[in-house]
Amino acid sequence: MFDSGLLFALHALLPNMQITTHGEGDDLMIRLQDEHGSHAVITACGTQYGQSLARQTGPRQLAEEVAAACERWEQAGRPLLHHFGMTRTQHEQWIWREDDNGVRRRWAPLRLSPPNQHAA
């Protein structure tokens, strides 16, 4: 089974990307899609799954964005799903991650280059 903490982190860090997973372990496949017509298929994600292979098309480099999000999740200590929460006020909402000391910090989406800056 794909790590639910990682999947939640990916959705929180990359909110404008549709992410679906199929399989597990060596048979894991991650499908990515955005509203600009970019698509990618990754066969693994992060060091837990070893080598990965990605095929992608479109203006955004979705596989690289997922790799950056996976790296952030790993650097945060691979938080589990129950370490995340959401706060909503009248004017805003945000996702937070609770650390080992019980401190809640915002888990803001990654700031990425606009799609047209990825094209070579």
C-alpha distances in whole Angstrom, upper triangle without the diagonal:
4,6,8,11,11,11,14,16,16,17,19,21,21,22,24,21,19,15,13,9,9,7,5,8,11,11,9,11,12,15,18,21,24,27,29,28,26,23,20,18,16,14,12,13,15,16,12,12,16,18,17,19,20,22,24,27,29,30,28,26,22,20,23,22,18,19,21,19,16,19,21,17,18,21,21,19,16,16,14,14,17,19,19,22,24,28,30,34,37,37,33,30,27,24,24,22,23,24,25,28,27,29,27,27,27,24,26,24,25,29,29,31,32,31,35,35,32,34,36
4,6,9,8,7,11,12,12,14,16,17,17,19,20,18,16,12,10,7,8,8,6,8,11,11,8,10,10,13,15,18,21,24,26,25,23,20,18,15,13,12,10,10,11,13,10,10,14,16,15,17,17,20,21,24,26,27,24,22,19,17,19,18,14,15,18,15,13,16,17,14,15,18,18,17,13,14,12,12,15,17,17,20,22,26,28,32,34,34,30,27,24,21,21,19,21,22,23,26,26,26,25,24,24,20,22,21,21,25,25,28,29,28,31,31,29,31,33
4,5,5,6,9,10,11,13,14,15,16,18,20,18,17,13,13,10,12,12,10,11,14,14,11,13,12,15,17,20,22,25,27,27,24,22,20,18,15,15,12,10,11,13,10,11,15,17,16,19,19,22,23,26,27,28,25,23,19,18,19,18,14,15,17,14,11,14,15,11,12,16,15,13,10,10,8,9,12,13,14,17,19,23,26,29,32,32,28,25,22,18,18,16,18,18,19,23,22,23,21,21,21,18,20,19,20,23,24,27,29,28,32,31,29,32,34
4,5,5,6,8,10,11,12,14,15,16,19,17,16,13,12,11,13,13,12,14,17,17,14,15,13,16,17,19,21,24,26,26,24,22,20,19,17,17,15,13,14,16,13,14,18,20,19,21,21,24,24,27,27,28,25,23,20,19,20,18,15,16,17,14,13,16,15,12,13,17,15,14,11,10,7,6,9,11,11,14,16,20,22,26,29,29,25,22,19,15,16,14,16,17,18,22,20,21,19,19,19,16,18,18,19,23,23,27,28,28,32,31,29,32,34
4,5,5,6,9,10,10,12,14,15,18,17,16,14,14,13,16,17,15,16,19,19,16,17,15,18,18,20,21,24,27,27,25,23,21,20,18,18,16,13,13,15,13,15,18,20,19,22,22,24,24,27,28,28,24,23,20,19,19,17,14,15,16,12,11,13,12,9,11,13,11,11,7,6,4,4,8,8,8,11,14,18,21,24,27,27,23,20,17,13,13,11,12,13,15,18,17,18,16,16,16,13,15,15,17,20,22,25,27,27,31,30,28,31,34
4,5,5,6,9,10,10,12,14,16,15,14,12,12,11,14,15,13,14,17,17,14,14,12,15,15,18,19,22,24,24,22,20,18,17,15,15,12,10,10,12,11,12,15,17,16,18,18,21,21,24,25,25,21,19,16,15,16,14,11,11,12,9,7,10,10,7,9,12,11,11,7,8,7,8,11,11,11,14,16,20,22,26,29,28,24,21,18,14,14,12,15,15,17,20,20,20,18,17,16,13,15,14,15,18,19,22,24,24,28,27,25,28,30
4,5,5,6,9,10,10,12,14,12,11,8,9,9,12,14,13,15,17,17,13,13,10,12,12,15,16,19,22,22,19,18,16,15,14,15,13,10,12,15,13,14,17,18,16,18,17,20,20,22,23,23,20,19,15,14,16,14,10,12,13,10,9,13,13,10,12,15,14,15,11,11,10,9,12,13,12,14,16,19,21,25,28,27,23,20,17,14,15,14,17,18,20,23,22,22,19,19,17,14,15,14,15,18,19,22,23,23,27,26,24,27,30
4,5,5,6,9,10,10,13,12,12,10,11,12,15,17,16,18,21,20,17,16,14,15,14,16,17,20,22,23,21,20,19,18,17,18,16,14,15,17,16,17,20,22,20,22,21,23,22,24,24,24,21,20,17,17,18,15,12,14,15,11,11,14,13,10,13,15,14,14,11,10,9,7,10,10,8,10,12,15,18,21,24,23,20,16,14,10,11,11,14,16,18,21,19,19,16,16,14,11,13,12,14,17,19,22,23,23,27,27,25,28,31
4,5,5,6,8,10,13,12,13,11,13,14,17,19,18,19,21,21,17,17,14,16,15,17,17,20,22,23,20,20,18,18,17,18,16,13,13,16,15,17,19,20,19,21,20,22,21,23,23,23,20,18,15,15,15,13,10,12,11,8,8,11,9,7,10,12,10,12,9,9,9,8,11,10,8,11,12,16,18,21,24,23,19,16,13,10,10,9,13,14,17,19,18,17,15,13,12,8,10,9,11,14,16,19,21,21,25,25,23,26,29
4,5,5,6,8,10,9,10,8,11,12,15,17,17,18,20,19,16,15,11,12,11,13,14,17,18,19,17,16,15,15,14,16,14,11,12,15,15,16,18,19,17,18,16,18,18,20,20,20,16,15,12,12,12,10,7,10,10,6,7,10,10,8,11,14,13,14,12,12,12,11,15,14,12,14,15,18,20,23,26,24,21,18,15,12,13,13,16,18,20,23,22,21,18,16,14,11,11,9,10,13,14,17,18,18,22,22,20,23,26
4,6,5,5,8,7,8,7,10,12,16,18,18,20,22,21,17,16,13,13,11,12,12,15,17,18,16,16,15,16,16,18,16,14,15,19,19,19,21,22,20,20,19,20,19,20,20,20,16,16,13,14,15,12,10,13,13,9,11,14,13,12,15,17,16,17,15,14,14,12,15,15,12,13,13,16,17,21,23,22,18,15,13,11,13,13,17,19,22,24,23,22,18,17,14,11,11,9,11,14,15,18,18,18,22,22,21,24,27
4,6,6,9,10,11,11,14,16,19,22,21,23,25,24,21,20,16,16,14,15,15,17,19,20,19,19,18,19,19,21,19,16,17,20,20,21,23,24,22,23,21,23,21,23,22,21,18,18,15,16,16,13,11,14,13,9,11,14,12,11,14,16,14,16,14,13,13,12,14,13,10,11,10,13,15,18,20,19,15,12,9,7,9,11,14,16,20,22,20,18,15,13,11,7,7,6,9,12,14,17,18,19,23,23,22,25,28
4,6,9,9,12,12,15,16,20,22,22,23,25,24,21,19,16,16,14,15,14,16,18,19,17,17,17,18,17,20,18,15,15,18,19,20,22,22,20,21,19,21,19,21,20,19,15,15,12,13,13,9,9,11,9,6,9,11,9,9,13,14,13,15,14,13,15,14,16,15,12,14,13,16,17,20,22,21,17,14,11,10,11,12,16,17,20,22,21,19,16,14,11,7,6,4,5,9,10,14,15,16,20,20,19,22,25
4,6,6,9,9,13,15,19,21,21,23,24,23,20,18,14,13,11,11,10,12,14,16,14,14,14,16,16,18,17,15,16,19,20,20,22,22,19,20,17,18,16,18,17,16,12,12,10,11,12,8,8,11,10,8,11,13,12,12,15,17,16,19,17,17,17,16,19,18,15,16,16,18,19,22,24,22,18,16,13,12,14,15,19,21,24,26,25,23,20,17,14,11,9,6,7,9,9,12,13,14,17,17,16,19,22
4,6,8,10,13,16,20,23,23,25,26,25,21,19,16,15,12,11,10,11,14,16,14,15,16,18,18,21,20,18,19,23,23,23,25,25,22,23,20,21,19,19,18,17,14,15,12,14,15,11,11,15,14,11,14,17,15,15,18,20,19,21,19,18,19,17,19,18,15,15,14,16,17,19,21,19,16,13,12,11,14,16,20,22,25,27,25,23,20,18,15,12,10,7,9,11,12,14,14,15,19,19,19,21,25
4,7,10,13,16,20,23,24,26,27,26,22,19,16,14,10,9,6,7,10,12,11,13,14,16,18,21,20,19,20,24,25,24,26,26,23,22,19,19,16,16,15,14,11,13,11,14,15,11,12,15,15,13,16,18,17,18,21,22,22,24,22,22,22,20,23,22,19,19,18,20,19,22,23,21,18,16,15,15,18,20,23,26,29,31,29,27,24,21,18,15,13,10,11,11,11,13,12,12,16,17,16,19,22
4,6,10,13,16,20,21,23,23,22,18,16,12,10,7,6,5,8,10,11,9,10,11,13,14,17,17,16,18,22,22,21,23,23,19,19,16,16,14,14,13,13,10,11,8,11,13,10,10,13,14,12,14,17,17,17,20,21,21,23,21,21,21,19,22,22,19,20,19,22,22,25,26,24,21,19,17,17,19,20,24,26,29,31,30,28,25,23,20,16,15,11,12,13,12,14,13,12,16,17,16,18,22
4,7,10,14,17,19,21,22,20,17,14,10,8,6,5,6,9,12,11,10,9,10,12,13,16,16,16,18,22,22,21,23,22,19,19,16,16,14,15,14,15,13,14,10,12,15,12,11,15,16,14,15,19,19,18,21,23,23,24,21,21,21,19,22,22,20,20,20,23,23,26,27,26,23,20,19,18,21,21,25,27,30,32,30,29,26,25,22,18,17,14,15,17,16,18,17,16,19,21,19,21,24
4,7,10,14,15,17,18,16,13,10,7,6,5,7,9,12,15,14,12,10,10,10,11,13,13,12,15,19,18,17,20,19,16,16,14,15,14,15,16,17,14,14,10,11,14,12,10,13,15,12,13,17,17,16,18,21,21,22,19,19,18,16,20,21,18,20,20,23,24,27,29,28,24,22,20,18,20,20,24,25,28,31,29,28,25,24,22,18,18,15,15,18,17,19,19,18,21,22,20,22,25
4,7,10,12,15,16,14,11,8,6,5,7,9,12,15,17,16,14,12,11,10,11,12,12,13,16,19,18,16,19,19,16,16,14,15,15,17,18,20,17,17,13,13,16,15,12,15,17,15,15,19,19,18,20,23,23,23,19,20,19,17,20,22,20,21,22,25,26,30,31,30,27,24,22,20,22,22,25,27,29,32,30,30,27,26,24,21,21,18,19,21,21,23,23,21,24,25,23,25,27
4,7,9,11,13,10,7,6,5,6,9,12,15,18,20,19,17,14,12,10,9,10,10,11,14,17,15,13,17,17,14,14,14,15,16,18,20,22,19,18,14,14,17,16,13,15,18,16,14,18,19,17,19,22,22,22,18,19,17,16,20,21,20,22,23,27,28,32,34,33,30,27,25,22,23,23,25,27,28,32,30,30,28,27,25,22,22,20,20,23,22,25,25,23,27,27,25,26,29
4,7,10,11,8,6,5,6,8,12,15,18,21,23,21,19,16,14,11,11,10,11,12,16,18,16,14,17,17,15,15,15,16,17,20,22,24,22,21,17,16,19,19,16,18,21,19,17,21,22,20,21,25,25,24,21,21,20,19,22,24,23,25,27,30,32,35,37,37,33,30,28,25,27,26,28,29,31,34,33,33,31,31,29,26,26,24,24,27,26,28,28,26,30,30,27,29,31
4,7,8,5,5,6,9,11,15,18,22,25,26,24,22,19,16,13,12,10,10,13,16,17,15,12,15,16,14,15,16,17,19,22,25,27,25,23,20,18,21,21,18,19,22,20,18,21,23,21,21,25,25,24,20,21,20,19,23,24,24,27,28,32,34,38,40,39,36,33,30,27,28,27,29,30,31,34,33,34,32,32,31,27,28,26,26,29,28,31,31,29,32,33,30,31,33
4,6,5,4,8,10,13,16,20,23,27,28,26,24,21,18,14,12,10,9,11,13,14,11,9,12,14,13,15,16,18,21,24,26,28,26,23,20,18,21,21,17,18,21,19,16,19,21,19,19,22,23,21,18,19,18,18,21,23,23,26,28,32,34,37,40,39,36,32,30,27,27,25,27,27,28,32,31,32,31,30,29,26,27,26,26,29,28,31,32,30,33,33,30,32,33
4,5,5,9,12,15,18,22,25,29,30,28,25,22,19,15,13,9,8,10,12,12,9,6,9,11,11,14,16,19,21,25,27,29,26,24,21,18,20,21,18,17,20,19,16,18,21,18,18,21,22,20,17,19,18,19,22,23,24,27,30,33,36,39,42,41,38,34,32,28,28,26,28,27,28,32,31,32,31,31,30,27,28,27,26,29,29,31,32,31,34,34,30,32,33
4,6,9,12,15,18,22,25,29,30,28,25,21,18,14,12,8,8,11,13,12,11,7,9,9,10,11,14,17,20,23,26,28,26,23,21,18,20,21,18,17,21,20,17,20,22,21,19,23,24,23,20,22,21,22,26,27,27,30,33,36,38,42,45,44,40,37,34,31,31,29,31,30,31,35,35,35,34,33,33,29,30,28,27,30,29,31,32,30,33,33,29,31,32
4,6,10,13,16,20,23,27,28,26,23,19,16,12,11,7,8,12,14,15,13,10,12,12,11,12,14,16,18,22,25,27,25,22,20,17,20,21,18,18,22,21,18,21,24,22,21,25,26,25,21,23,22,23,26,27,27,30,32,36,38,41,44,43,39,36,33,30,31,29,31,31,32,36,36,36,35,34,33,29,30,28,28,30,29,31,32,30,32,33,29,30,32
4,7,10,13,17,20,24,25,23,20,17,14,10,8,6,6,9,12,13,12,9,11,11,10,11,12,14,16,20,22,25,22,20,17,14,17,18,15,15,18,17,15,18,20,18,18,22,23,22,18,20,19,19,23,24,24,27,28,32,34,38,40,39,35,32,30,27,27,26,28,28,30,33,33,33,31,30,29,26,27,24,24,27,25,28,28,27,30,30,26,28,30
4,7,10,13,17,20,22,19,17,13,10,7,6,4,6,9,13,15,14,11,13,12,10,10,10,11,13,16,19,21,19,17,14,12,15,16,13,14,18,17,15,18,20,19,19,23,24,23,20,21,21,20,24,25,24,27,28,32,33,37,39,38,34,31,29,26,27,26,29,29,31,34,34,34,32,30,29,25,26,23,22,25,23,25,26,24,27,27,24,25,27
4,7,10,14,17,18,17,14,11,8,6,5,6,7,8,12,15,14,12,14,14,10,10,9,11,12,15,17,19,16,14,11,10,13,13,10,12,15,14,13,16,18,17,18,21,22,22,18,20,19,19,22,23,22,24,25,28,30,33,35,34,31,28,25,23,24,24,26,27,29,33,32,31,29,28,26,22,22,19,19,21,20,22,22,20,24,24,21,23,25
4,7,11,14,15,13,11,8,6,5,7,9,10,11,15,18,18,16,18,17,13,12,10,10,10,12,14,16,14,13,10,9,13,13,11,13,16,15,15,18,20,19,20,23,24,25,21,22,22,21,24,25,23,25,26,29,30,33,35,33,30,27,25,23,25,25,28,29,32,35,34,33,30,29,27,23,22,19,19,21,19,21,21,18,21,22,19,21,23
4,7,11,12,10,8,6,5,6,8,11,12,12,16,19,19,18,19,18,14,13,10,10,9,10,11,13,11,10,7,8,11,10,9,12,14,13,14,17,18,18,20,22,23,24,21,22,22,21,24,25,22,24,24,27,28,31,32,30,27,25,23,21,24,24,27,29,31,34,33,32,29,27,24,21,20,16,16,18,16,17,17,15,18,19,16,18,21
4,7,8,7,6,5,7,9,12,15,16,16,19,23,23,21,23,22,18,16,13,12,10,10,9,11,10,10,8,10,13,12,11,15,16,15,17,20,20,20,23,25,25,27,24,25,25,23,26,27,24,25,24,27,27,30,31,29,26,24,23,22,25,25,29,31,33,36,35,33,30,28,25,22,20,17,16,17,15,16,15,13,16,18,16,17,20
4,6,6,6,7,9,12,15,18,19,18,21,25,25,24,26,24,21,19,16,15,12,11,9,10,8,10,8,12,14,12,12,16,16,16,18,20,21,21,24,25,26,28,25,25,26,24,27,27,24,25,23,26,26,28,29,27,24,22,21,21,24,25,29,31,34,36,34,33,29,27,24,21,19,15,15,15,13,14,12,10,14,16,14,16,19
4,6,7,10,13,16,18,22,23,22,25,28,29,28,29,28,24,23,19,18,14,13,10,11,10,13,12,15,17,15,16,19,20,19,21,24,24,24,27,28,28,31,28,28,28,26,29,29,26,26,25,26,26,28,28,26,24,22,22,22,25,27,31,33,36,38,36,35,31,29,25,23,20,17,17,17,15,15,13,11,14,16,16,16,20
4,6,9,12,16,19,22,23,23,25,29,30,29,30,28,24,22,19,17,13,11,8,7,8,11,11,15,16,15,16,19,20,20,22,24,24,25,28,29,30,32,30,30,31,29,32,32,29,29,27,29,29,31,31,28,26,25,25,25,28,29,33,35,38,40,39,37,33,31,27,24,22,18,18,17,14,14,11,8,10,13,13,13,17
4,6,10,14,17,20,22,22,25,28,29,27,28,26,22,20,16,14,11,8,6,7,9,11,11,14,16,15,16,19,20,20,22,25,25,26,28,30,31,33,30,31,31,30,33,33,30,30,29,31,31,33,34,31,29,28,27,27,30,31,35,36,39,42,40,38,35,33,29,26,24,20,20,19,17,16,14,10,12,15,14,13,17
4,7,11,13,17,19,18,21,25,26,24,25,23,19,17,13,11,7,6,4,6,6,8,7,10,12,12,13,16,17,17,19,21,22,23,25,27,28,30,27,28,29,28,31,31,28,29,28,31,31,33,34,32,29,27,26,26,28,29,33,34,37,39,38,36,33,31,28,25,22,19,17,17,14,14,12,9,11,14,11,12,15
4,7,10,14,16,16,19,22,23,21,22,20,16,14,10,8,5,5,6,9,8,9,7,9,12,12,12,15,17,17,18,20,22,22,24,26,27,29,26,27,27,26,30,30,27,29,28,31,31,34,35,33,30,28,27,26,28,29,32,33,36,39,38,36,33,31,28,25,23,19,18,19,16,17,16,12,15,17,14,14,17
4,7,10,12,13,16,19,20,18,18,16,12,10,7,5,4,6,9,11,9,8,6,6,10,11,10,12,15,15,15,18,20,20,22,24,25,26,24,25,25,25,28,28,26,28,28,31,32,35,36,35,31,29,27,26,28,27,31,32,34,37,36,35,33,30,28,24,23,19,18,19,17,17,17,14,17,18,14,15,17
4,7,9,11,14,17,18,15,16,14,10,8,6,5,6,10,12,15,13,11,9,8,11,13,11,12,16,16,15,18,20,20,21,24,25,26,23,24,24,24,28,28,26,28,29,32,33,36,38,36,33,31,28,26,28,28,31,31,34,37,36,35,33,31,29,25,24,21,20,22,19,20,20,18,20,21,18,19,20
4,6,7,11,14,14,11,12,10,7,6,4,7,9,12,15,17,15,12,10,7,10,12,9,10,14,14,13,15,18,17,18,21,22,23,20,22,22,22,26,26,25,27,28,32,33,36,38,37,33,31,28,26,27,26,29,29,31,34,34,33,31,29,28,24,24,21,19,21,19,21,21,19,22,22,18,20,21
4,7,11,12,12,9,10,8,5,5,7,9,12,15,18,21,18,15,13,10,13,15,12,12,16,16,14,16,19,18,18,21,23,23,20,22,22,22,26,26,26,29,30,33,35,39,41,39,36,33,30,28,28,27,30,30,31,35,34,34,32,31,30,26,26,23,22,24,23,24,25,23,26,25,22,23,24
4,7,9,9,6,7,7,5,7,8,12,14,18,20,22,19,16,14,10,12,14,11,10,14,13,11,13,16,15,15,18,19,19,16,19,19,19,23,23,23,26,28,31,33,37,39,38,34,31,28,25,26,24,26,26,28,31,31,31,29,28,27,23,24,21,20,23,21,23,25,23,26,26,22,24,25
4,7,7,6,8,8,6,9,10,13,15,18,20,21,18,15,12,9,11,11,8,7,10,10,7,9,12,11,11,14,16,16,13,15,16,17,21,20,20,23,25,28,30,34,36,35,31,28,25,22,22,21,23,23,24,28,28,28,26,24,23,20,20,18,17,20,19,21,23,22,25,24,21,23,25
4,6,6,7,8,8,11,13,16,17,21,23,23,20,17,15,11,11,12,9,7,10,9,6,7,10,9,8,11,13,13,11,14,15,17,20,19,20,23,25,28,31,34,37,35,31,28,25,22,22,19,22,21,22,25,26,26,24,23,22,19,20,18,17,20,19,22,24,23,26,25,22,25,26
4,5,5,8,9,13,15,19,20,24,26,26,23,20,18,15,14,16,13,10,12,13,9,9,12,11,9,12,14,13,11,15,16,19,22,21,22,25,27,31,33,37,40,38,34,31,28,25,24,21,23,21,22,26,27,27,26,25,25,21,23,21,20,23,22,25,27,27,29,28,25,27,28
4,6,9,11,14,16,20,22,25,28,28,25,22,20,16,17,18,14,13,15,14,10,11,14,12,10,13,15,13,10,14,14,17,20,19,20,24,27,30,33,36,39,38,35,31,28,24,24,21,22,21,21,25,26,26,26,25,25,22,23,22,21,25,24,27,29,29,32,30,28,30,31
4,7,8,11,13,17,19,23,25,27,24,20,18,15,16,17,14,12,15,15,11,13,16,14,13,16,18,16,14,17,17,19,22,22,23,26,28,32,35,38,41,40,36,33,29,26,26,23,25,24,25,29,29,29,28,27,27,24,25,23,22,25,24,27,29,28,31,30,26,29,30
4,7,10,13,17,19,23,26,27,24,20,19,15,16,18,15,13,16,16,13,13,17,16,14,17,19,18,16,19,20,22,25,25,25,29,31,35,37,41,43,42,38,35,32,29,28,26,27,26,27,30,31,31,31,29,29,26,27,25,23,26,25,27,29,28,31,29,26,28,28
4,7,10,14,17,20,23,24,22,18,17,13,14,17,14,12,15,17,14,14,18,18,16,19,21,20,18,22,23,24,28,27,28,31,33,36,38,42,44,43,39,36,33,30,30,28,30,29,30,33,34,34,33,31,30,27,27,25,23,26,24,25,28,26,28,27,24,25,25
4,7,10,13,17,20,21,18,15,14,10,11,14,12,10,14,15,12,14,17,17,16,19,21,21,19,22,22,23,27,27,26,30,31,34,36,40,42,40,37,34,31,28,29,27,29,29,30,34,34,33,32,30,29,25,26,23,21,23,22,23,25,23,25,24,21,22,23
4,7,10,14,17,19,17,14,13,9,11,14,13,11,15,16,15,16,20,20,19,22,24,24,22,24,25,26,30,29,29,32,33,36,38,41,43,41,38,35,32,30,31,29,32,32,33,37,37,36,34,32,31,27,27,24,22,24,22,22,24,21,24,23,19,20,21
4,6,10,13,15,13,10,9,6,9,12,11,11,14,15,14,16,19,19,20,22,24,25,22,25,25,26,29,29,28,31,31,34,36,39,41,39,35,33,30,28,29,29,32,32,34,37,37,36,34,32,30,26,25,22,20,21,19,20,20,18,20,20,16,17,18
4,7,11,13,12,10,10,8,11,13,13,13,16,18,17,19,22,22,23,25,27,28,25,28,28,28,32,32,30,32,33,36,37,40,41,39,36,34,32,30,32,31,34,35,37,40,39,38,36,34,32,28,27,23,22,22,20,20,20,17,19,19,15,15,16
4,7,10,9,7,7,7,10,12,12,13,16,17,17,19,22,22,23,25,27,28,26,28,28,28,32,31,30,31,32,34,35,38,39,37,34,32,30,29,30,30,34,34,37,40,39,38,35,33,30,27,25,21,20,20,17,17,17,13,15,16,12,12,14
4,7,8,8,9,10,12,13,14,16,18,19,20,22,24,25,26,28,30,31,29,31,31,30,34,34,32,33,33,35,36,38,39,37,34,32,31,30,32,32,36,37,39,42,41,40,37,34,32,28,26,22,21,21,17,16,15,12,13,14,11,11,13
4,6,8,9,11,13,13,15,17,18,19,21,23,24,25,27,29,30,32,30,31,32,31,34,34,31,33,32,34,34,36,37,34,32,30,29,29,31,32,35,36,39,42,41,39,36,33,30,27,25,21,19,19,15,14,12,9,10,12,9,9,12
4,7,9,12,12,12,15,17,17,19,21,22,23,25,27,28,29,31,30,31,32,31,34,33,31,32,31,33,33,35,35,33,30,29,28,28,30,31,34,35,39,41,40,38,35,32,29,26,23,19,17,16,13,11,9,5,6,8,6,6,10
4,6,9,9,9,11,13,14,15,17,18,19,21,23,24,25,27,26,27,28,27,31,30,27,29,28,30,30,32,33,31,28,26,25,24,26,27,31,32,35,37,36,34,31,28,25,22,20,16,14,13,10,9,8,5,8,8,6,8,11
4,6,6,7,9,10,11,13,15,16,17,19,20,22,23,25,23,25,27,26,30,29,27,28,28,30,31,33,35,32,29,27,25,24,26,26,30,30,33,36,35,33,31,28,25,22,20,16,14,13,10,10,10,8,10,10,7,9,11
4,5,5,6,9,10,11,12,14,15,17,18,20,21,23,21,22,23,23,26,26,24,25,25,28,29,31,33,30,27,25,23,22,23,24,27,28,31,33,33,31,28,26,23,20,18,14,12,13,10,11,12,10,13,13,10,12,15
4,5,5,6,9,10,10,12,14,15,16,18,20,21,19,21,22,22,26,25,24,26,26,29,30,33,35,33,29,27,25,23,24,24,27,27,30,33,32,31,29,26,24,20,19,16,14,15,13,14,15,13,16,15,12,14,16
4,5,5,6,9,10,10,12,14,15,16,18,20,19,21,23,23,26,25,24,26,26,29,30,33,35,32,29,27,24,22,23,23,26,26,29,31,31,30,27,25,23,19,18,15,12,13,10,11,13,12,15,14,11,13,15
4,5,5,6,9,10,11,13,14,15,17,19,17,19,21,21,24,22,21,23,23,25,26,29,31,29,25,23,20,19,20,20,23,24,27,29,29,27,24,22,19,16,14,11,8,10,8,10,12,11,14,13,11,14,17
4,5,5,6,9,10,10,12,14,15,17,15,16,18,18,21,20,19,21,22,24,26,29,31,29,25,23,20,18,19,19,22,22,25,28,27,26,23,21,19,15,15,12,10,12,11,14,15,15,18,17,15,18,20
4,5,5,6,9,10,10,12,14,16,14,16,18,19,22,21,20,23,24,27,28,31,34,32,28,25,22,20,20,19,22,22,24,27,27,26,24,22,20,17,16,14,11,14,12,15,17,16,19,18,15,18,20
4,5,5,6,9,10,10,12,15,14,16,18,19,22,20,19,21,22,25,26,29,31,29,26,23,20,18,18,18,20,20,23,25,25,24,22,19,17,14,13,11,8,11,10,13,15,16,19,17,15,18,20
4,5,5,6,9,10,11,13,11,13,15,15,18,17,15,18,19,21,23,26,29,27,23,20,17,15,15,14,17,18,20,23,23,21,19,16,15,11,11,9,7,11,11,14,16,17,20,19,17,21,23
4,5,5,6,9,10,11,9,11,13,14,17,16,15,18,20,23,25,29,31,30,26,23,20,17,17,15,18,17,20,23,22,22,20,18,17,13,14,12,11,14,14,17,20,20,23,22,20,23,24
4,5,5,6,9,10,9,12,15,16,19,17,17,20,22,24,27,30,32,31,27,24,21,18,17,16,18,17,19,22,22,21,20,18,17,14,14,13,11,14,14,17,20,21,24,22,20,23,24
4,5,5,6,9,9,10,13,15,17,15,14,17,19,21,24,26,29,27,24,21,17,15,14,12,15,14,17,19,19,18,16,14,13,10,11,11,9,12,14,17,20,21,24,22,21,24,26
4,6,5,7,5,7,10,11,14,12,12,15,17,20,23,26,29,27,24,21,17,14,13,11,13,12,15,17,17,17,15,13,13,10,12,12,11,15,16,20,22,23,26,25,23,27,29
4,5,5,5,8,11,13,16,14,15,18,20,23,26,29,32,31,27,24,21,17,16,13,15,13,15,18,19,18,17,16,16,13,15,15,14,18,19,22,25,25,28,27,25,28,29
4,5,7,9,13,16,17,15,15,19,21,23,26,29,32,30,27,24,20,17,16,13,14,12,14,16,18,17,16,14,15,13,15,15,14,17,18,21,25,26,29,26,25,28,30
4,6,7,10,13,14,11,12,15,17,20,23,26,29,28,24,21,18,15,12,9,10,9,11,13,14,13,13,11,12,10,13,14,14,17,19,23,25,27,30,28,27,30,32
4,6,9,12,13,11,13,16,19,22,25,28,32,31,27,24,20,17,14,11,11,9,10,13,14,14,14,14,15,13,16,17,17,21,22,26,29,30,33,31,29,33,34
4,6,10,12,10,11,15,18,21,24,28,31,30,26,23,20,16,14,11,12,11,12,15,16,16,15,15,16,13,16,16,17,20,22,25,27,28,31,30,28,32,33
4,7,8,6,8,12,15,18,21,25,28,27,24,20,17,13,11,8,9,8,10,13,13,13,12,12,13,11,15,16,17,20,22,26,28,29,33,31,30,33,35
4,6,5,8,11,15,18,21,25,28,28,24,21,18,14,12,9,10,10,11,15,14,15,14,15,15,13,17,18,19,23,24,28,30,31,34,33,32,35,37
4,5,6,9,12,15,19,22,25,26,22,18,16,12,11,9,10,12,14,16,15,16,14,15,15,13,16,17,19,22,24,28,29,30,33,33,31,35,37
4,5,8,11,14,18,21,24,25,22,18,16,12,11,9,9,11,12,14,12,14,12,14,15,14,17,19,21,24,27,30,32,33,36,36,35,38,40
4,7,11,13,17,20,24,24,21,17,14,11,8,6,5,7,9,11,9,10,9,11,12,11,15,17,19,22,25,28,30,31,35,34,33,36,39
4,7,10,14,17,21,21,17,14,11,7,6,4,6,9,12,14,11,11,9,10,10,9,12,14,16,20,22,26,27,29,32,32,31,34,37
4,7,10,14,17,18,14,11,9,6,5,6,8,12,14,15,12,12,9,10,9,9,12,14,17,21,23,27,28,29,33,33,32,35,38
4,7,10,14,14,11,7,6,4,6,9,11,14,17,18,15,14,10,11,9,10,11,13,17,20,22,26,27,28,32,32,31,35,38
4,7,10,11,8,6,6,6,8,11,12,16,19,19,15,14,10,11,10,11,13,15,19,21,24,27,28,30,33,33,33,36,40
4,7,8,6,4,7,9,11,14,16,20,23,22,19,17,14,14,12,14,14,16,20,21,24,27,27,29,33,33,34,37,40
4,5,5,6,9,12,14,17,19,22,25,24,21,19,16,16,14,16,16,18,22,23,26,29,29,31,34,34,35,38,42
4,6,8,12,15,17,21,22,26,29,28,25,23,20,19,17,19,19,20,24,25,27,30,29,32,34,35,36,39,42
4,7,11,14,16,20,22,25,29,28,25,23,19,18,16,18,16,18,21,21,24,27,26,29,31,32,33,36,39
4,7,11,13,17,19,22,26,25,22,20,17,15,12,14,13,14,18,18,21,24,24,26,29,29,30,33,37
4,7,10,14,16,19,23,23,20,18,14,13,10,11,11,12,16,17,20,23,23,26,29,29,30,33,36
4,6,10,13,16,20,20,17,15,11,10,7,8,8,10,13,15,18,22,22,24,28,27,28,31,34
4,7,10,13,17,18,15,13,9,8,6,5,7,9,13,15,18,22,23,24,28,28,28,31,34
4,7,10,13,14,11,10,6,5,4,5,8,11,14,17,20,23,25,27,30,29,29,33,35
4,6,10,11,9,8,5,5,6,6,10,12,15,18,21,24,26,28,31,30,30,33,36
4,7,8,6,5,4,6,9,10,13,16,18,21,24,28,30,32,35,34,33,37,39
4,5,5,5,6,8,11,11,15,18,19,22,25,29,31,33,36,35,34,37,40
4,6,7,10,12,15,15,19,21,23,26,28,32,35,36,39,38,37,41,42
4,6,9,11,15,16,20,23,24,27,30,33,36,38,41,39,39,43,44
4,6,10,13,15,18,21,23,26,29,33,35,37,40,39,38,42,44
4,6,10,12,15,19,21,23,27,30,32,35,38,36,36,40,42
4,7,9,12,16,18,21,24,27,29,32,35,34,34,37,40
4,6,9,13,15,17,20,24,26,28,31,30,30,34,36
4,6,9,12,14,18,21,23,25,28,27,27,31,34
4,7,9,12,15,19,21,22,26,25,25,28,31
4,6,9,12,16,17,19,23,22,22,25,28
4,6,9,13,14,16,19,19,19,22,25
4,6,10,12,14,17,16,16,19,22
4,7,9,12,15,13,14,17,20
4,6,9,11,10,10,14,16
4,6,8,6,7,11,13
4,6,6,7,10,13
4,6,6,7,11
4,5,6,9
4,6,8
4,6
4
